Amino acid sequence: MKKAWIAALALLATTALRAAPADELAIAAEMNDGRAVLALLLKGVDANQADSRGRKAIFIAVREESLRALDSLLASPQTQVDEANAQGETPLMVAAIRGSLPAVQALVKRGAAVNRKGWTPLHYACSGPDNGVAAFLIAHGAELNARSENGTTPLMMAARYGNSDLVPLLIKAGAEPRAANEQELTAADFAQRGGRDVMAKELRLIIQERQRAAKAAEPAKSAN
């Protein structure tokens, strides 16, 4: 029994020693200490290991907008830029919803995926302060009509949560205002539920115009 306790204590001590470098990396990321981050990585600290609180340095750097620390992390080929957190969010998604354009630019430059199955960085950008993030993602190939698990599109999120410039930006780029999610709600319905009556009215007018245009095009197709 005594030997078992000694073995267990030894295992705990070993685990604590392993966790310590990850904690140091997390603190350096939180403090935006790019030099400390780089030094720890050069010592062989795993950039992707969670600290004792379950946090990964790249997510800390993005959330705290610690851009110097983020640059040091992204300079390491070991750093996984598309690994999702417990909520299924990638670092790019977190940067997008925070409207942190410099972080978004750095992550995309490093190769972070702009498109993914389900909720995408563009969905997230359209739910936050934006600061040019949505336009940047669109310019880098973001899927305008991407569907989340329940069929929600970025335009729907912009209509309810985003700033007023996002809806016309998305529609001009090619977003489909007639799309509906699993609850049969369109972007106009999202705007209405968000108390944005003027936007909802404008979206319904656009939907009506597109429906009329689609009907007008049907006879021409039949004739051909």
C-alpha positions as CSV (number, residue, x, y, z in Angstrom):
1,M,0.0,0.0,0.0
2,K,2.8,2.4,1.0
3,K,4.6,1.7,-2.4
4,A,1.4,2.5,-4.2
5,W,1.1,5.8,-2.5
6,I,4.8,6.6,-3.3
7,A,4.2,5.8,-6.9
8,A,1.1,7.9,-7.1
9,L,2.9,10.9,-5.5
10,A,5.8,10.4,-7.9
11,L,3.3,10.5,-10.8
12,L,1.7,13.7,-9.5
13,A,5.1,15.3,-9.1
14,T,6.1,14.4,-12.6
15,T,2.8,15.8,-14.0
16,A,3.3,19.0,-12.1
17,L,6.7,19.4,-13.5
18,R,5.4,18.8,-17.0
19,A,2.6,21.4,-16.5
20,A,4.9,24.1,-15.2
21,P,6.4,25.1,-18.6
22,A,2.8,25.3,-20.1
23,D,1.9,27.6,-17.2
24,E,4.9,29.8,-17.9
25,L,3.9,30.0,-21.6
26,A,0.3,30.9,-20.7
27,I,1.5,33.7,-18.4
28,A,3.9,35.0,-21.1
29,A,1.0,35.0,-23.6
30,E,-1.3,36.8,-21.2
31,M,1.4,39.4,-20.5
32,N,2.0,39.9,-24.2
33,D,5.7,39.0,-23.7
34,G,6.8,37.9,-27.1
35,R,10.4,37.4,-26.1
36,A,9.5,35.2,-23.2
37,V,7.2,33.1,-25.5
38,L,9.9,32.7,-28.0
39,A,12.5,31.8,-25.4
40,L,10.2,29.1,-23.9
41,L,9.4,27.7,-27.4
42,L,13.2,27.5,-28.1
43,K,13.6,25.6,-24.9
44,G,11.2,23.0,-26.3
45,V,8.0,23.9,-24.5
46,D,5.0,22.5,-26.4
47,A,3.1,25.4,-27.9
48,N,-0.1,23.4,-27.9
49,Q,-0.1,22.1,-24.4
50,A,-2.8,23.4,-22.1
51,D,-1.8,25.0,-18.8
52,S,-3.0,23.9,-15.4
53,R,-6.3,25.7,-16.0
54,G,-6.9,24.1,-19.3
55,R,-5.9,27.1,-21.4
56,K,-3.8,27.1,-24.5
57,A,-1.4,29.9,-25.2
58,I,-2.7,30.7,-28.7
59,F,-6.2,31.2,-27.4
60,I,-5.0,33.4,-24.5
61,A,-3.0,35.5,-26.9
62,V,-6.0,36.0,-29.2
63,R,-8.4,36.8,-26.4
64,E,-6.1,39.2,-24.7
65,E,-5.0,40.7,-28.1
66,S,-1.4,40.0,-27.1
67,L,-0.1,40.5,-30.6
68,R,3.6,40.2,-29.8
69,A,3.0,36.9,-28.0
70,L,0.8,35.7,-30.9
71,D,3.5,36.6,-33.5
72,S,6.0,34.5,-31.5
73,L,3.6,31.6,-31.2
74,L,2.8,31.7,-35.0
75,A,6.5,31.8,-35.8
76,S,6.8,28.3,-34.4
77,P,5.9,25.6,-36.9
78,Q,4.7,23.5,-34.0
79,T,1.8,25.8,-33.2
80,Q,-1.5,24.4,-34.4
81,V,-3.6,27.2,-35.7
82,D,-6.8,25.2,-36.5
83,E,-7.1,23.1,-33.4
84,A,-10.5,23.9,-31.8
85,N,-11.2,24.6,-28.1
86,A,-13.8,22.8,-26.0
87,Q,-16.5,25.0,-27.6
88,G,-15.5,24.0,-31.1
89,E,-14.0,27.4,-31.8
90,T,-10.7,27.9,-33.6
91,P,-8.3,30.8,-32.8
92,L,-9.4,32.5,-36.0
93,M,-13.1,32.3,-34.9
94,V,-12.2,33.8,-31.5
95,A,-10.2,36.6,-33.1
96,A,-13.1,37.2,-35.6
97,I,-15.8,37.6,-33.0
98,R,-13.6,40.0,-31.1
99,G,-13.1,42.1,-34.2
100,S,-9.3,41.8,-33.8
101,L,-8.2,42.5,-37.4
102,P,-4.4,42.3,-36.7
103,A,-4.9,38.9,-35.1
104,V,-7.1,37.7,-37.9
105,Q,-4.6,38.8,-40.5
106,A,-1.7,37.1,-38.7
107,L,-3.6,33.8,-38.3
108,V,-4.7,33.7,-42.0
109,K,-1.2,34.6,-43.1
110,R,0.0,31.6,-41.0
111,G,-2.5,29.3,-42.8
112,A,-5.5,29.3,-40.5
113,A,-8.6,27.8,-42.3
114,V,-11.0,30.6,-43.4
115,N,-13.7,28.0,-44.1
116,R,-14.8,25.0,-42.1
117,K,-17.8,22.8,-41.6
118,G,-20.5,24.3,-39.4
119,W,-19.9,27.7,-37.7
120,T,-17.2,29.6,-39.5
121,P,-15.0,32.6,-38.8
122,L,-17.3,34.7,-41.0
123,H,-20.3,33.7,-38.8
124,Y,-18.3,34.9,-35.8
125,A,-17.1,38.1,-37.5
126,C,-20.7,39.0,-38.3
127,S,-21.6,38.6,-34.7
128,G,-19.1,41.0,-33.2
129,P,-17.8,44.6,-33.7
130,D,-16.2,43.5,-37.0
131,N,-13.6,46.3,-37.5
132,G,-13.0,45.2,-41.1
133,V,-12.7,41.5,-40.2
134,A,-15.6,40.3,-42.4
135,A,-14.4,42.2,-45.5
136,F,-10.9,40.7,-44.9
137,L,-12.3,37.1,-44.6
138,I,-14.4,37.6,-47.7
139,A,-11.4,38.8,-49.7
140,H,-9.6,35.6,-48.6
141,G,-12.3,33.3,-49.8
142,A,-14.7,33.0,-46.9
143,E,-17.9,31.2,-48.0
144,L,-20.6,33.8,-47.9
145,N,-23.5,31.4,-47.6
146,A,-21.9,28.9,-45.2
147,R,-24.4,27.0,-43.1
148,S,-24.0,26.3,-39.4
149,E,-25.4,23.0,-38.0
150,N,-28.9,24.6,-37.8
151,G,-28.7,26.3,-41.2
152,T,-27.8,29.8,-40.0
153,T,-25.8,31.9,-42.4
154,P,-23.4,34.8,-41.8
155,L,-26.0,37.2,-43.2
156,M,-28.5,36.1,-40.5
157,M,-25.9,36.7,-37.8
158,A,-25.1,40.1,-39.2
159,A,-28.7,41.1,-39.4
160,R,-29.3,40.4,-35.8
161,Y,-25.9,41.1,-34.1
162,G,-23.5,42.9,-36.5
163,N,-23.0,46.5,-37.2
164,S,-25.2,48.2,-39.9
165,D,-22.5,48.1,-42.6
166,L,-22.2,44.3,-42.6
167,V,-25.6,43.4,-44.2
168,P,-25.1,45.5,-47.4
169,L,-21.4,44.4,-47.5
170,L,-22.5,40.7,-47.5
171,I,-25.3,41.1,-50.0
172,K,-23.1,43.1,-52.4
173,A,-20.5,40.3,-52.1
174,G,-23.1,37.7,-53.0
175,A,-24.8,36.5,-49.8
176,E,-28.3,35.1,-50.4
177,P,-31.0,37.0,-48.4
178,R,-33.7,34.5,-49.3
179,A,-31.9,31.6,-47.4
180,A,-33.8,30.2,-44.4
181,N,-32.5,28.1,-41.5
182,E,-34.0,25.0,-40.0
183,Q,-36.7,27.1,-38.3
184,E,-37.5,28.7,-41.6
185,L,-36.2,32.0,-40.5
186,T,-34.5,34.4,-43.0
187,A,-32.1,37.2,-42.3
188,A,-35.1,39.6,-42.2
189,D,-36.6,37.5,-39.4
190,F,-33.3,37.6,-37.5
191,A,-33.2,41.4,-37.9
192,Q,-36.8,41.6,-36.7
193,R,-36.1,39.5,-33.6
194,G,-33.1,41.7,-32.9
195,G,-35.3,44.8,-32.8
196,R,-33.9,46.1,-36.1
197,D,-37.2,46.9,-37.8
198,V,-35.7,49.2,-40.5
199,M,-33.1,46.6,-41.5
200,A,-35.8,43.9,-41.5
201,K,-37.9,46.0,-43.8
202,E,-35.0,46.6,-46.2
203,L,-34.1,42.9,-46.3
204,R,-37.7,41.9,-47.0
205,L,-37.8,44.4,-49.9
206,I,-34.6,42.8,-51.3
207,I,-36.1,39.4,-50.9
208,Q,-39.2,40.4,-52.8
209,E,-37.2,42.0,-55.6
210,R,-35.2,38.8,-56.0
211,Q,-38.3,36.6,-55.9
212,R,-39.9,38.8,-58.7
213,A,-36.7,38.6,-60.7
214,A,-36.6,34.8,-60.3
215,K,-40.2,34.5,-61.5
216,A,-39.6,36.8,-64.5
217,A,-36.6,34.6,-65.5
218,E,-38.7,31.4,-65.5
219,P,-40.5,32.0,-68.9
220,A,-37.2,32.8,-70.5
221,K,-35.8,29.6,-69.3
222,S,-38.8,27.6,-70.5
223,A,-38.6,29.2,-74.0
224,N,-35.0,28.1,-74.3
